[in-house]
Amino acid sequence: MNILDHQILLDLFRSNFGFFTAVTFLLAFALTWYFIPKVLWVSQEKNLVTEINHRSSHSLKVPAFGGVAFFVVLILIICLLQSLRTSFTGNHLIIGLTLLFMAGLKDDLVISTAKLKLVSQVFAAGFIIFSPELHLENLNGFLGIGAIPLALGYLIKLVIVVALINAYNLIDGIDGLASIAGIVICSVFAFVFFVVREPYYVLISISVVGILAAFLRFNFSNNRRKIFMGDGGSLTIGFIIAFLSLKILVMKHSPEMMAEGFMPENRPLFLLSVLFLPVFDTIRVMLIRLKNGKSPFEADRNHLHHVMVDNQLNHKQASFGLGFLNICVVAAYVIAGPFFNSAILLGLSVVGLIFFALVFEILRKRAAYYKDHVQLRPNGVRVKFRRVLRIASIF
């Protein structure tokens, strides 16, 4: 019996989908767990480590090539899934991932220009926005908008892909945050695809969860086993997240989702709730930079994770706290979504974003104040302040 025979795999896939999903997760997890130490060894032998600068949130020189393991595992799993022949997008994914991985790897090795990365993102996006399975021709009544021209649909998809790749790349600033955000996002996507019976996309989503779950062990390490995902990792995972987001946006109406009260017109807002962490952080940081008269693309320490760390939280506390916040936003949408149309829900979303922006602005200013004045205050006050913040991060 040839286990890679198309019909055998397809029969196993259809009759034992739960088993197939579990095997896919474990395969992604195990392969990542296996490859990362190999990447670490080569990086350390060749002294390929990150330099420390004023924006660094770490004090050790650490390899930033976790993306090598991500890329290898993703390609292996996508090639295996291609044996099922349930989707034609696998070939498009492989090409797009390769382009982005090479651009990210170059940046991790010798620093790439922003222009090169943008060009690679646009070319990679082209391989999925023109995919027959991802045509966007209707917004399903979002803000009263129905059918849209095909050209506008391509433009919207291009903007979504490039924006999400960069947004995910920007939150990779402290240990664990990008991984936890990716796990939350892809877990929600996997559940939605399972409900609407899109098994291929379930397996892609669960593969990313497995990869990032294994990577967390090494990313949180404080010894020679520590590694960052680097641009090679964040760009490839961001690309997969963008790909899955497009599929959510273009899905046909699902009786299963409709039965739960999820209106098709609210689908863009559902996506925003799932992608809250990278999207909100990117918009907030760019607005702060513009307000300060700087370029929106100029690096600084105004990201959400910087605010959390500057308020005396360690990387693990900040990452899990922000991940929990993302889950809360998704839960809020699930509760409110069935009761409001897209216009009202958009208004509520804007109010929520303003609220969170104000909260983090207060925390940012408080961190700056304590940085300037903490040396004048008793140690007990500083410890008490840190404890209050840690308790607040739990909620």
KOLBADREN-649181 format. One record per residue (C-alpha): residue in three letters; residue number from 1; y, x, z. Coordinates in steps of 0.25 Angstrom, whole numbers. Layout:
N
{r "ala"; NUM; {Y; X; Z}}
...
//
This chain:
395
{r "met"; 1; {0; 0; 0}}
{r "asn"; 2; {14; 5; -4}}
{r "ile"; 3; {23; 2; 8}}
{r "leu"; 4; {35; 4; -2}}
{r "asp"; 5; {30; -5; -12}}
{r "his"; 6; {41; -16; -15}}
{r "gln"; 7; {32; -28; -13}}
{r "ile"; 8; {26; -23; 0}}
{r "leu"; 9; {39; -20; 6}}
{r "leu"; 10; {45; -33; 2}}
{r "asp"; 11; {34; -41; 8}}
{r "leu"; 12; {35; -33; 21}}
{r "phe"; 13; {50; -36; 20}}
{r "arg"; 14; {49; -51; 18}}
{r "ser"; 15; {38; -53; 28}}
{r "asn"; 16; {42; -44; 39}}
{r "phe"; 17; {57; -43; 39}}
{r "gly"; 18; {58; -41; 54}}
{r "phe"; 19; {49; -30; 53}}
{r "phe"; 20; {55; -24; 41}}
{r "thr"; 21; {69; -24; 48}}
{r "ala"; 22; {64; -18; 60}}
{r "val"; 23; {57; -7; 52}}
{r "thr"; 24; {70; -4; 44}}
{r "phe"; 25; {78; -3; 57}}
{r "leu"; 26; {68; 7; 63}}
{r "leu"; 27; {67; 15; 50}}
{r "ala"; 28; {82; 16; 50}}
{r "phe"; 29; {83; 20; 65}}
{r "ala"; 30; {71; 30; 64}}
{r "leu"; 31; {76; 37; 51}}
{r "thr"; 32; {90; 38; 57}}
{r "trp"; 33; {84; 44; 70}}
{r "tyr"; 34; {76; 54; 62}}
{r "phe"; 35; {87; 58; 53}}
{r "ile"; 36; {99; 60; 62}}
{r "pro"; 37; {92; 72; 70}}
{r "lys"; 38; {90; 79; 56}}
{r "val"; 39; {104; 77; 52}}
{r "leu"; 40; {109; 82; 66}}
{r "trp"; 41; {101; 95; 65}}
{r "val"; 42; {106; 98; 51}}
{r "ser"; 43; {120; 95; 55}}
{r "gln"; 44; {119; 104; 67}}
{r "glu"; 45; {113; 115; 60}}
{r "lys"; 46; {124; 115; 50}}
{r "asn"; 47; {135; 113; 60}}
{r "leu"; 48; {139; 100; 53}}
{r "val"; 49; {146; 93; 64}}
{r "thr"; 50; {159; 86; 66}}
{r "glu"; 51; {172; 93; 71}}
{r "ile"; 52; {180; 87; 83}}
{r "asn"; 53; {194; 82; 81}}
{r "his"; 54; {205; 74; 88}}
{r "arg"; 55; {198; 61; 83}}
{r "ser"; 56; {184; 65; 87}}
{r "ser"; 57; {177; 56; 98}}
{r "his"; 58; {167; 67; 101}}
{r "ser"; 59; {168; 81; 106}}
{r "leu"; 60; {155; 87; 100}}
{r "lys"; 61; {153; 92; 86}}
{r "val"; 62; {143; 82; 80}}
{r "pro"; 63; {136; 80; 66}}
{r "ala"; 64; {141; 68; 58}}
{r "phe"; 65; {130; 66; 49}}
{r "gly"; 66; {123; 54; 54}}
{r "gly"; 67; {126; 48; 41}}
{r "val"; 68; {115; 57; 34}}
{r "ala"; 69; {104; 50; 42}}
{r "phe"; 70; {111; 36; 39}}
{r "phe"; 71; {111; 38; 24}}
{r "val"; 72; {97; 43; 23}}
{r "val"; 73; {91; 32; 32}}
{r "leu"; 74; {99; 21; 24}}
{r "ile"; 75; {95; 26; 11}}
{r "leu"; 76; {80; 27; 15}}
{r "ile"; 77; {81; 13; 20}}
{r "ile"; 78; {88; 7; 8}}
{r "cys"; 79; {79; 13; -1}}
{r "leu"; 80; {67; 7; 7}}
{r "leu"; 81; {74; -6; 6}}
{r "gln"; 82; {76; -5; -9}}
{r "ser"; 83; {60; -6; -10}}
{r "leu"; 84; {62; -20; -5}}
{r "arg"; 85; {71; -23; -17}}
{r "thr"; 86; {78; -35; -10}}
{r "ser"; 87; {92; -29; -13}}
{r "phe"; 88; {98; -21; -24}}
{r "thr"; 89; {109; -16; -15}}
{r "gly"; 90; {101; -4; -9}}
{r "asn"; 91; {104; 5; -21}}
{r "his"; 92; {119; 2; -20}}
{r "leu"; 93; {118; 5; -5}}
{r "ile"; 94; {111; 18; -8}}
{r "ile"; 95; {122; 23; -18}}
{r "gly"; 96; {133; 18; -9}}
{r "leu"; 97; {128; 25; 3}}
{r "thr"; 98; {125; 38; -4}}
{r "leu"; 99; {140; 39; -9}}
{r "leu"; 100; {145; 36; 5}}
{r "phe"; 101; {136; 45; 12}}
{r "met"; 102; {140; 57; 4}}
{r "ala"; 103; {154; 54; 6}}
{r "gly"; 104; {152; 53; 21}}
{r "leu"; 105; {144; 65; 21}}
{r "lys"; 106; {154; 73; 14}}
{r "asp"; 107; {164; 68; 24}}
{r "asp"; 108; {155; 72; 36}}
{r "leu"; 109; {153; 86; 30}}
{r "val"; 110; {167; 90; 24}}
{r "ile"; 111; {176; 78; 26}}
{r "ser"; 112; {178; 69; 14}}
{r "thr"; 113; {191; 64; 9}}
{r "ala"; 114; {194; 49; 12}}
{r "lys"; 115; {195; 47; -4}}
{r "leu"; 116; {181; 52; -6}}
{r "lys"; 117; {176; 43; 5}}
{r "leu"; 118; {183; 31; -1}}
{r "val"; 119; {178; 33; -15}}
{r "ser"; 120; {164; 35; -10}}
{r "gln"; 121; {166; 21; -2}}
{r "val"; 122; {171; 14; -14}}
{r "phe"; 123; {160; 19; -23}}
{r "ala"; 124; {149; 16; -13}}
{r "ala"; 125; {155; 2; -11}}
{r "gly"; 126; {154; 0; -26}}
{r "phe"; 127; {139; 1; -25}}
{r "ile"; 128; {138; -11; -16}}
{r "ile"; 129; {150; -20; -19}}
{r "phe"; 130; {145; -22; -33}}
{r "ser"; 131; {131; -25; -28}}
{r "pro"; 132; {126; -39; -33}}
{r "glu"; 133; {121; -42; -19}}
{r "leu"; 134; {135; -40; -14}}
{r "his"; 135; {144; -49; -23}}
{r "leu"; 136; {156; -55; -16}}
{r "glu"; 137; {161; -67; -23}}
{r "asn"; 138; {164; -77; -12}}
{r "leu"; 139; {171; -76; 2}}
{r "asn"; 140; {164; -89; 6}}
{r "gly"; 141; {177; -96; 10}}
{r "phe"; 142; {183; -84; 19}}
{r "leu"; 143; {197; -88; 21}}
{r "gly"; 144; {195; -99; 10}}
{r "ile"; 145; {191; -88; -1}}
{r "gly"; 146; {179; -92; -9}}
{r "ala"; 147; {175; -85; -22}}
{r "ile"; 148; {182; -72; -25}}
{r "pro"; 149; {182; -64; -38}}
{r "leu"; 150; {171; -54; -40}}
{r "ala"; 151; {181; -42; -41}}
{r "leu"; 152; {188; -46; -27}}
{r "gly"; 153; {174; -46; -21}}
{r "tyr"; 154; {171; -32; -26}}
{r "leu"; 155; {185; -28; -20}}
{r "ile"; 156; {182; -35; -6}}
{r "lys"; 157; {168; -28; -6}}
{r "leu"; 158; {174; -14; -9}}
{r "val"; 159; {184; -16; 2}}
{r "ile"; 160; {174; -20; 12}}
{r "val"; 161; {164; -9; 9}}
{r "val"; 162; {175; 2; 10}}
{r "ala"; 163; {182; -4; 22}}
{r "leu"; 164; {169; -5; 30}}
{r "ile"; 165; {164; 9; 26}}
{r "asn"; 166; {177; 15; 32}}
{r "ala"; 167; {178; 6; 44}}
{r "tyr"; 168; {164; 10; 48}}
{r "asn"; 169; {167; 24; 46}}
{r "leu"; 170; {179; 23; 55}}
{r "ile"; 171; {172; 18; 67}}
{r "asp"; 172; {163; 30; 67}}
{r "gly"; 173; {172; 37; 77}}
{r "ile"; 174; {163; 37; 90}}
{r "asp"; 175; {149; 38; 93}}
{r "gly"; 176; {141; 26; 91}}
{r "leu"; 177; {152; 17; 86}}
{r "ala"; 178; {149; 17; 71}}
{r "ser"; 179; {134; 15; 74}}
{r "ile"; 180; {136; 4; 84}}
{r "ala"; 181; {145; -3; 74}}
{r "gly"; 182; {136; -2; 63}}
{r "ile"; 183; {124; -7; 71}}
{r "val"; 184; {132; -19; 75}}
{r "ile"; 185; {137; -22; 61}}
{r "cys"; 186; {123; -20; 54}}
{r "ser"; 187; {115; -28; 65}}
{r "val"; 188; {124; -40; 63}}
{r "phe"; 189; {123; -38; 48}}
{r "ala"; 190; {107; -37; 49}}
{r "phe"; 191; {107; -50; 57}}
{r "val"; 192; {115; -58; 47}}
{r "phe"; 193; {107; -53; 35}}
{r "phe"; 194; {94; -57; 43}}
{r "val"; 195; {100; -71; 45}}
{r "val"; 196; {104; -72; 30}}
{r "arg"; 197; {91; -66; 25}}
{r "glu"; 198; {96; -53; 19}}
{r "pro"; 199; {85; -44; 23}}
{r "tyr"; 200; {89; -32; 15}}
{r "tyr"; 201; {103; -32; 22}}
{r "val"; 202; {96; -34; 35}}
{r "leu"; 203; {88; -21; 33}}
{r "ile"; 204; {100; -13; 28}}
{r "ser"; 205; {108; -18; 41}}
{r "ile"; 206; {97; -15; 50}}
{r "ser"; 207; {95; -1; 44}}
{r "val"; 208; {109; 3; 48}}
{r "val"; 209; {107; -2; 62}}
{r "gly"; 210; {95; 7; 63}}
{r "ile"; 211; {102; 19; 58}}
{r "leu"; 212; {114; 17; 67}}
{r "ala"; 213; {105; 14; 79}}
{r "ala"; 214; {98; 27; 77}}
{r "phe"; 215; {111; 35; 75}}
{r "leu"; 216; {117; 30; 88}}
{r "arg"; 217; {107; 38; 96}}
{r "phe"; 218; {113; 51; 90}}
{r "asn"; 219; {127; 47; 89}}
{r "phe"; 220; {128; 44; 104}}
{r "ser"; 221; {121; 57; 107}}
{r "asn"; 222; {129; 68; 115}}
{r "asn"; 223; {121; 80; 110}}
{r "arg"; 224; {116; 87; 98}}
{r "arg"; 225; {110; 74; 93}}
{r "lys"; 226; {123; 68; 91}}
{r "ile"; 227; {128; 64; 77}}
{r "phe"; 228; {139; 56; 70}}
{r "met"; 229; {136; 47; 58}}
{r "gly"; 230; {148; 53; 50}}
{r "asp"; 231; {155; 48; 38}}
{r "gly"; 232; {141; 49; 31}}
{r "gly"; 233; {136; 39; 41}}
{r "ser"; 234; {148; 29; 43}}
{r "leu"; 235; {150; 28; 28}}
{r "thr"; 236; {136; 24; 25}}
{r "ile"; 237; {134; 14; 36}}
{r "gly"; 238; {148; 9; 33}}
{r "phe"; 239; {143; 7; 19}}
{r "ile"; 240; {131; -1; 23}}
{r "ile"; 241; {139; -10; 33}}
{r "ala"; 242; {149; -13; 21}}
{r "phe"; 243; {137; -16; 12}}
{r "leu"; 244; {131; -26; 23}}
{r "ser"; 245; {145; -32; 25}}
{r "leu"; 246; {146; -35; 10}}
{r "lys"; 247; {132; -42; 10}}
{r "ile"; 248; {137; -51; 22}}
{r "leu"; 249; {150; -54; 15}}
{r "val"; 250; {143; -58; 2}}
{r "met"; 251; {130; -65; 7}}
{r "lys"; 252; {127; -79; 3}}
{r "his"; 253; {129; -91; 12}}
{r "ser"; 254; {117; -91; 22}}
{r "pro"; 255; {112; -104; 28}}
{r "glu"; 256; {107; -96; 40}}
{r "met"; 257; {121; -91; 43}}
{r "met"; 258; {128; -104; 40}}
{r "ala"; 259; {119; -111; 50}}
{r "glu"; 260; {124; -101; 61}}
{r "gly"; 261; {139; -106; 57}}
{r "phe"; 262; {143; -93; 49}}
{r "met"; 263; {152; -98; 38}}
{r "pro"; 264; {152; -90; 25}}
{r "glu"; 265; {167; -89; 25}}
{r "asn"; 266; {167; -81; 38}}
{r "arg"; 267; {158; -70; 33}}
{r "pro"; 268; {169; -60; 31}}
{r "leu"; 269; {173; -62; 46}}
{r "phe"; 270; {159; -61; 50}}
{r "leu"; 271; {159; -47; 43}}
{r "leu"; 272; {172; -43; 50}}
{r "ser"; 273; {166; -47; 64}}
{r "val"; 274; {153; -38; 61}}
{r "leu"; 275; {162; -27; 56}}
{r "phe"; 276; {172; -28; 67}}
{r "leu"; 277; {172; -14; 72}}
{r "pro"; 278; {174; -6; 60}}
{r "val"; 279; {183; -16; 53}}
{r "phe"; 280; {192; -19; 66}}
{r "asp"; 281; {193; -4; 69}}
{r "thr"; 282; {197; 0; 55}}
{r "ile"; 283; {208; -11; 54}}
{r "arg"; 284; {213; -8; 68}}
{r "val"; 285; {214; 7; 66}}
{r "met"; 286; {221; 6; 52}}
{r "leu"; 287; {231; -4; 58}}
{r "ile"; 288; {234; 6; 69}}
{r "arg"; 289; {236; 17; 59}}
{r "leu"; 290; {245; 9; 50}}
{r "lys"; 291; {253; 5; 63}}
{r "asn"; 292; {255; 20; 67}}
{r "gly"; 293; {260; 23; 53}}
{r "lys"; 294; {247; 31; 49}}
{r "ser"; 295; {237; 30; 38}}
{r "pro"; 296; {226; 19; 40}}
{r "phe"; 297; {216; 30; 37}}
{r "glu"; 298; {221; 41; 46}}
{r "ala"; 299; {211; 44; 57}}
{r "asp"; 300; {215; 42; 72}}
{r "arg"; 301; {209; 37; 85}}
{r "asn"; 302; {212; 23; 85}}
{r "his"; 303; {199; 17; 81}}
{r "leu"; 304; {192; 8; 91}}
{r "his"; 305; {182; 18; 96}}
{r "his"; 306; {193; 28; 98}}
{r "val"; 307; {200; 17; 107}}
{r "met"; 308; {187; 15; 115}}
{r "val"; 309; {184; 30; 117}}
{r "asp"; 310; {199; 33; 121}}
{r "asn"; 311; {197; 22; 131}}
{r "gln"; 312; {187; 31; 138}}
{r "leu"; 313; {174; 24; 132}}
{r "asn"; 314; {163; 34; 127}}
{r "his"; 315; {158; 32; 113}}
{r "lys"; 316; {146; 24; 117}}
{r "gln"; 317; {154; 14; 125}}
{r "ala"; 318; {165; 13; 114}}
{r "ser"; 319; {154; 11; 103}}
{r "phe"; 320; {146; 1; 110}}
{r "gly"; 321; {159; -6; 115}}
{r "leu"; 322; {164; -8; 100}}
{r "gly"; 323; {150; -12; 95}}
{r "phe"; 324; {150; -23; 105}}
{r "leu"; 325; {164; -27; 101}}
{r "asn"; 326; {159; -28; 87}}
{r "ile"; 327; {147; -37; 92}}
{r "cys"; 328; {157; -46; 99}}
{r "val"; 329; {165; -48; 87}}
{r "val"; 330; {153; -52; 79}}
{r "ala"; 331; {149; -62; 90}}
{r "ala"; 332; {163; -68; 90}}
{r "tyr"; 333; {162; -70; 75}}
{r "val"; 334; {148; -77; 77}}
{r "ile"; 335; {154; -86; 88}}
{r "ala"; 336; {166; -90; 80}}
{r "gly"; 337; {162; -89; 66}}
{r "pro"; 338; {155; -102; 64}}
{r "phe"; 339; {167; -110; 70}}
{r "phe"; 340; {179; -105; 61}}
{r "asn"; 341; {182; -103; 47}}
{r "ser"; 342; {186; -90; 41}}
{r "ala"; 343; {201; -92; 43}}
{r "ile"; 344; {200; -95; 57}}
{r "leu"; 345; {190; -84; 60}}
{r "leu"; 346; {198; -74; 53}}
{r "gly"; 347; {210; -78; 62}}
{r "leu"; 348; {201; -76; 74}}
{r "ser"; 349; {196; -63; 69}}
{r "val"; 350; {210; -58; 67}}
{r "val"; 351; {214; -62; 81}}
{r "gly"; 352; {202; -55; 86}}
{r "leu"; 353; {205; -42; 79}}
{r "ile"; 354; {219; -42; 84}}
{r "phe"; 355; {214; -44; 98}}
{r "phe"; 356; {204; -32; 97}}
{r "ala"; 357; {215; -24; 91}}
{r "leu"; 358; {224; -26; 103}}
{r "val"; 359; {213; -23; 113}}
{r "phe"; 360; {210; -10; 106}}
{r "glu"; 361; {225; -6; 105}}
{r "ile"; 362; {226; -8; 120}}
{r "leu"; 363; {214; 1; 122}}
{r "arg"; 364; {220; 11; 112}}
{r "lys"; 365; {233; 11; 120}}
{r "arg"; 366; {226; 12; 133}}
{r "ala"; 367; {218; 24; 129}}
{r "ala"; 368; {230; 31; 124}}
{r "tyr"; 369; {237; 28; 137}}
{r "tyr"; 370; {226; 33; 146}}
{r "lys"; 371; {225; 45; 137}}
{r "asp"; 372; {239; 49; 141}}
{r "his"; 373; {239; 44; 155}}
{r "val"; 374; {225; 45; 161}}
{r "gln"; 375; {227; 59; 166}}
{r "leu"; 376; {238; 53; 175}}
{r "arg"; 377; {228; 43; 181}}
{r "pro"; 378; {217; 44; 191}}
{r "asn"; 379; {203; 46; 186}}
{r "gly"; 380; {199; 33; 193}}
{r "val"; 381; {208; 25; 184}}
{r "arg"; 382; {203; 32; 172}}
{r "val"; 383; {188; 29; 175}}
{r "lys"; 384; {192; 15; 179}}
{r "phe"; 385; {198; 13; 165}}
{r "arg"; 386; {186; 19; 158}}
{r "arg"; 387; {177; 10; 165}}
{r "val"; 388; {185; -3; 162}}
{r "leu"; 389; {185; 1; 147}}
{r "arg"; 390; {170; 4; 147}}
{r "ile"; 391; {168; -10; 154}}
{r "ala"; 392; {177; -16; 143}}
{r "ser"; 393; {169; -10; 132}}
{r "ile"; 394; {157; -17; 136}}
{r "phe"; 395; {163; -31; 134}}
//
